[in-house]
Amino acid sequence: MKTNVPTYGLYGEASEAVPDFWIHTESISERSSRFNWEIKQHRHENFFQILQIRSGTGDACIDSNIHRLNAGSIAFIPEKVTHGFRFSRDIDGQIITTLTSRLPIYAQRTVRLRAFIARSRLLDLDQQDADARYLIDTLDRIQGELATGFGARDGLIEVYLQIALTLAAGFEIADMGEDASASRDLARIGRLNTLIGKHFREHLPVEFYARELSVSVTHLNRITKAQTGRTMNELLSDKIVSQAKRDLVFTSMTAQEIAYTLGFADPAYFTRYFSREAGETPRQFREKERHRQLAPQL
Protein backbone atom coordinates (compact mmCIF):
# COMPACT_ATOMS: atom_id res chain seq x y z
CA MET A 1 0.00 0.00 0.00
CA LYS A 2 1.39 3.40 -0.98
CA THR A 3 1.96 5.81 1.90
CA ASN A 4 1.61 9.51 1.26
CA VAL A 5 4.54 11.43 2.72
CA PRO A 6 3.54 14.97 3.72
CA THR A 7 5.45 17.93 2.34
CA TYR A 8 6.07 20.87 4.66
CA GLY A 9 7.76 24.25 4.84
CA LEU A 10 8.73 23.87 8.49
CA TYR A 11 7.58 20.58 10.05
CA GLY A 12 3.89 20.68 10.91
CA GLU A 13 3.25 23.88 8.96
CA ALA A 14 1.46 24.17 5.63
CA SER A 15 3.74 23.94 2.60
CA GLU A 16 1.57 26.40 0.68
CA ALA A 17 2.59 29.24 2.96
CA VAL A 18 5.11 31.57 1.29
CA PRO A 19 8.20 31.62 3.58
CA ASP A 20 9.18 34.98 5.03
CA PHE A 21 12.78 33.85 5.56
CA TRP A 22 15.65 32.44 3.51
CA ILE A 23 17.32 30.84 6.51
CA HIS A 24 15.84 29.80 9.84
CA THR A 25 17.04 27.96 12.94
CA GLU A 26 15.39 26.56 16.02
CA SER A 27 16.32 24.16 18.79
CA ILE A 28 15.50 20.52 18.19
CA SER A 29 13.69 20.29 21.51
CA GLU A 30 11.56 23.36 20.75
CA ARG A 31 9.81 21.68 17.84
CA SER A 32 10.11 17.95 18.65
CA SER A 33 8.75 18.36 22.19
CA ARG A 34 5.45 19.50 20.65
CA PHE A 35 5.23 16.17 18.83
CA ASN A 36 6.24 13.85 21.71
CA TRP A 37 9.91 13.97 20.60
CA GLU A 38 9.15 12.35 17.26
CA ILE A 39 9.23 14.05 13.86
CA LYS A 40 7.36 11.73 11.53
CA GLN A 41 8.56 11.13 7.99
CA HIS A 42 8.07 14.10 5.71
CA ARG A 43 9.95 16.11 3.12
CA HIS A 44 10.50 19.73 2.14
CA GLU A 45 9.83 21.13 -1.30
CA ASN A 46 12.40 23.94 -1.48
CA PHE A 47 14.51 23.67 1.67
CA PHE A 48 17.93 22.28 2.55
CA GLN A 49 18.35 21.33 6.22
CA ILE A 50 21.25 20.82 8.61
CA LEU A 51 20.53 18.97 11.86
CA GLN A 52 23.20 19.33 14.55
CA ILE A 53 23.28 17.21 17.73
CA ARG A 54 25.21 18.71 20.67
CA SER A 55 24.13 16.20 23.32
CA GLY A 56 21.51 13.53 23.76
CA THR A 57 20.68 10.78 21.29
CA GLY A 58 18.19 9.90 18.61
CA ASP A 59 17.46 8.00 15.44
CA ALA A 60 17.18 9.39 11.93
CA CYS A 61 15.17 7.69 9.19
CA ILE A 62 16.42 9.10 5.90
CA ASP A 63 15.15 7.57 2.66
CA SER A 64 14.05 4.47 4.64
CA ASN A 65 17.51 3.97 6.20
CA ILE A 66 17.87 4.15 9.99
CA HIS A 67 20.88 5.99 11.44
CA ARG A 68 21.85 6.43 15.09
CA LEU A 69 22.38 10.02 16.23
CA ASN A 70 24.80 10.92 19.01
CA ALA A 71 26.60 14.01 20.28
CA GLY A 72 28.61 15.30 17.32
CA SER A 73 26.23 13.94 14.67
CA ILE A 74 25.37 16.36 11.86
CA ALA A 75 22.85 15.46 9.16
CA PHE A 76 22.57 17.29 5.82
CA ILE A 77 19.21 16.80 4.09
CA PRO A 78 18.41 18.19 0.61
CA GLU A 79 14.97 19.16 -0.60
CA LYS A 80 12.52 16.40 -1.57
CA VAL A 81 14.34 13.77 0.56
CA THR A 82 12.00 11.87 2.90
CA HIS A 83 13.20 11.96 6.50
CA GLY A 84 12.02 11.65 10.09
CA PHE A 85 13.55 11.65 13.59
CA ARG A 86 13.04 10.32 17.09
CA PHE A 87 14.92 12.07 19.93
CA SER A 88 15.70 11.47 23.58
CA ARG A 89 14.09 13.94 25.97
CA ASP A 90 17.49 15.39 26.90
CA ILE A 91 18.31 16.27 23.28
CA ASP A 92 20.24 19.50 22.66
CA GLY A 93 20.90 20.73 19.15
CA GLN A 94 19.54 22.82 16.32
CA ILE A 95 17.92 22.49 12.91
CA ILE A 96 19.02 25.01 10.28
CA THR A 97 16.61 25.37 7.36
CA THR A 98 17.62 27.36 4.28
CA LEU A 99 16.09 27.88 0.87
CA THR A 100 18.00 25.68 -1.58
CA SER A 101 18.02 28.56 -4.04
CA ARG A 102 19.90 30.68 -1.49
CA LEU A 103 22.72 28.26 -0.77
CA PRO A 104 26.00 30.20 -1.19
CA ILE A 105 26.96 30.83 -4.78
CA TYR A 106 30.27 28.98 -4.38
CA ALA A 107 28.50 25.91 -3.00
CA GLN A 108 26.36 25.75 -6.12
CA ARG A 109 29.28 26.21 -8.52
CA THR A 110 31.89 24.03 -6.80
CA VAL A 111 31.73 20.55 -8.28
CA ARG A 112 32.42 18.68 -5.02
CA LEU A 113 30.18 20.89 -2.91
CA ARG A 114 27.40 20.63 -5.45
CA ALA A 115 27.70 16.85 -5.23
CA PHE A 116 27.80 17.04 -1.42
CA ILE A 117 24.56 19.01 -1.11
CA ALA A 118 22.77 16.96 -3.78
CA ARG A 119 22.07 13.99 -1.48
CA SER A 120 21.63 13.32 2.23
CA ARG A 121 24.76 12.99 4.38
CA LEU A 122 25.44 12.09 8.00
CA LEU A 123 28.68 12.96 9.76
CA ASP A 124 29.68 11.64 13.18
CA LEU A 125 32.35 14.04 14.40
CA ASP A 126 35.00 13.65 17.05
CA GLN A 127 34.29 16.84 19.00
CA GLN A 128 37.92 16.98 20.17
CA ASP A 129 39.19 17.26 16.58
CA ALA A 130 40.20 20.83 15.68
CA ASP A 131 38.43 20.87 12.31
CA ALA A 132 35.34 19.29 13.84
CA ARG A 133 35.28 21.99 16.49
CA TYR A 134 35.59 24.63 13.77
CA LEU A 135 32.58 23.17 11.95
CA ILE A 136 30.55 22.95 15.17
CA ASP A 137 31.50 26.50 16.17
CA THR A 138 30.53 27.78 12.71
CA LEU A 139 27.07 26.22 12.98
CA ASP A 140 26.73 27.72 16.46
CA ARG A 141 27.66 31.13 15.03
CA ILE A 142 24.88 30.83 12.45
CA GLN A 143 22.43 30.25 15.28
CA GLY A 144 23.85 33.21 17.19
CA GLU A 145 23.64 35.55 14.21
CA LEU A 146 20.06 34.55 13.45
CA ALA A 147 19.12 35.17 17.07
CA THR A 148 20.17 38.82 16.68
CA GLY A 149 18.31 39.41 13.39
CA PHE A 150 19.56 39.90 9.82
CA GLY A 151 20.34 43.49 8.87
CA ALA A 152 23.86 44.22 7.74
CA ARG A 153 25.09 40.82 8.98
CA ASP A 154 23.03 38.84 6.48
CA GLY A 155 26.15 38.43 4.34
CA LEU A 156 28.06 37.07 7.32
CA ILE A 157 25.52 34.28 7.73
CA GLU A 158 26.11 33.30 4.10
CA VAL A 159 29.85 33.18 4.75
CA TYR A 160 29.35 30.94 7.79
CA LEU A 161 27.07 28.66 5.78
CA GLN A 162 29.66 28.40 3.02
CA ILE A 163 32.39 27.55 5.54
CA ALA A 164 30.21 24.91 7.21
CA LEU A 165 29.41 23.19 3.92
CA THR A 166 33.04 23.32 2.79
CA LEU A 167 34.29 21.80 6.05
CA ALA A 168 31.61 19.12 6.00
CA ALA A 169 32.45 18.17 2.42
CA GLY A 170 36.11 18.01 3.45
CA PHE A 171 35.31 15.48 6.18
CA GLU A 172 33.49 13.29 3.68
CA ILE A 173 36.41 13.50 1.25
CA ALA A 174 38.75 12.32 4.02
CA ASP A 175 36.35 9.48 4.88
CA MET A 176 36.23 8.36 1.24
CA GLY A 177 40.03 8.34 1.03
CA GLU A 178 40.34 10.98 -1.69
CA ASP A 179 43.74 12.64 -2.00
CA ALA A 180 44.77 15.26 0.53
CA SER A 181 45.29 17.99 -2.07
CA ALA A 182 41.57 17.95 -2.94
CA SER A 183 40.71 18.40 0.73
CA ARG A 184 43.25 21.23 1.06
CA ASP A 185 41.81 22.98 -1.99
CA LEU A 186 38.30 22.78 -0.55
CA ALA A 187 39.57 24.24 2.71
CA ARG A 188 41.29 27.05 0.78
CA ILE A 189 38.02 27.85 -1.00
CA GLY A 190 36.34 28.16 2.39
CA ARG A 191 39.08 30.47 3.67
CA LEU A 192 38.99 32.42 0.40
CA ASN A 193 35.25 32.95 0.75
CA THR A 194 35.81 34.33 4.24
CA LEU A 195 38.45 36.73 2.93
CA ILE A 196 36.25 37.86 0.04
CA GLY A 197 33.34 38.43 2.39
CA LYS A 198 35.54 40.57 4.61
CA HIS A 199 37.45 42.57 1.98
CA PHE A 200 35.44 42.70 -1.28
CA ARG A 201 34.40 46.32 -0.67
CA GLU A 202 38.09 47.32 -0.64
CA HIS A 203 38.68 46.20 -4.26
CA LEU A 204 42.01 44.60 -3.34
CA PRO A 205 44.08 42.90 -6.07
CA VAL A 206 44.16 39.13 -6.51
CA GLU A 207 47.72 39.21 -5.17
CA PHE A 208 46.34 40.10 -1.72
CA TYR A 209 44.19 36.96 -1.56
CA ALA A 210 46.99 34.76 -2.89
CA ARG A 211 49.35 36.12 -0.25
CA GLU A 212 46.82 35.53 2.53
CA LEU A 213 46.42 31.91 1.40
CA SER A 214 50.18 31.41 0.92
CA VAL A 215 49.87 30.45 -2.76
CA SER A 216 50.83 32.10 -6.03
CA VAL A 217 48.28 34.01 -8.10
CA THR A 218 48.55 31.35 -10.80
CA HIS A 219 47.93 28.55 -8.29
CA LEU A 220 45.01 30.41 -6.73
CA ASN A 221 43.36 30.91 -10.11
CA ARG A 222 43.92 27.23 -10.86
CA ILE A 223 42.19 26.25 -7.59
CA THR A 224 39.22 28.57 -8.07
CA LYS A 225 38.77 27.48 -11.68
CA ALA A 226 38.84 23.80 -10.72
CA GLN A 227 36.60 24.16 -7.68
CA THR A 228 34.11 26.81 -8.84
CA GLY A 229 34.54 27.17 -12.58
CA ARG A 230 35.37 30.86 -12.01
CA THR A 231 38.60 32.88 -11.96
CA MET A 232 39.46 35.00 -8.93
CA ASN A 233 38.41 38.20 -10.68
CA GLU A 234 35.10 36.60 -11.59
CA LEU A 235 34.53 35.49 -7.98
CA LEU A 236 35.22 39.00 -6.72
CA SER A 237 32.86 40.44 -9.31
CA ASP A 238 30.20 37.85 -8.40
CA LYS A 239 30.36 38.95 -4.77
CA ILE A 240 30.11 42.66 -5.57
CA VAL A 241 27.16 42.18 -7.92
CA SER A 242 25.45 39.78 -5.50
CA GLN A 243 25.72 42.32 -2.67
CA ALA A 244 24.54 45.12 -4.96
CA LYS A 245 21.48 43.10 -5.94
CA ARG A 246 20.72 42.35 -2.30
CA ASP A 247 20.96 46.04 -1.42
CA LEU A 248 18.76 47.01 -4.36
CA VAL A 249 16.06 44.56 -3.28
CA PHE A 250 16.18 44.76 0.51
CA THR A 251 17.17 48.39 1.21
CA SER A 252 15.90 51.80 0.16
CA MET A 253 19.39 53.08 -0.67
CA THR A 254 19.84 54.82 -4.01
CA ALA A 255 22.20 53.34 -6.59
CA GLN A 256 24.63 56.13 -5.73
CA GLU A 257 24.56 55.23 -2.03
CA ILE A 258 25.01 51.54 -2.82
CA ALA A 259 27.97 52.42 -5.03
CA TYR A 260 29.69 54.18 -2.14
CA THR A 261 29.00 51.33 0.33
CA LEU A 262 30.57 48.92 -2.16
CA GLY A 263 33.74 50.96 -2.45
CA PHE A 264 33.10 52.72 -5.77
CA ALA A 265 34.27 56.34 -5.79
CA ASP A 266 32.37 57.04 -9.02
CA PRO A 267 28.66 56.06 -9.00
CA ALA A 268 28.52 56.35 -12.79
CA TYR A 269 31.26 53.73 -13.08
CA PHE A 270 29.34 51.49 -10.65
CA THR A 271 26.26 51.72 -12.90
CA ARG A 272 28.33 50.74 -15.95
CA TYR A 273 30.01 47.94 -13.98
CA PHE A 274 26.70 46.56 -12.72
CA SER A 275 25.11 46.81 -16.18
CA ARG A 276 28.00 44.94 -17.76
CA GLU A 277 27.93 42.12 -15.19
CA ALA A 278 24.16 41.85 -14.64
CA GLY A 279 22.92 42.69 -18.12
CA GLU A 280 20.70 45.52 -16.88
CA THR A 281 21.05 48.78 -14.98
CA PRO A 282 20.59 48.92 -11.19
CA ARG A 283 17.30 50.75 -11.71
CA GLN A 284 16.01 48.17 -14.17
CA PHE A 285 16.96 45.33 -11.81
CA ARG A 286 15.25 46.98 -8.82
CA GLU A 287 12.05 47.68 -10.75
CA LYS A 288 11.95 44.15 -12.15
CA GLU A 289 12.37 42.60 -8.68
CA ARG A 290 9.74 44.85 -7.13
CA HIS A 291 7.24 43.94 -9.83
CA ARG A 292 8.05 40.26 -9.35
CA GLN A 293 7.49 40.46 -5.60
CA LEU A 294 4.20 42.31 -6.07
CA ALA A 295 2.91 39.79 -8.61
CA PRO A 296 0.18 37.48 -7.22
CA GLN A 297 1.35 34.03 -6.13
CA LEU A 298 -0.34 31.35 -8.27
Order of alpha helices (4+ residues) and beta strands (2+ residues): beta-beta-alpha-beta-beta-beta-beta-beta-beta-beta-alpha-alpha-beta-alpha-alpha-alpha-alpha-alpha-alpha-alpha-alpha-alpha
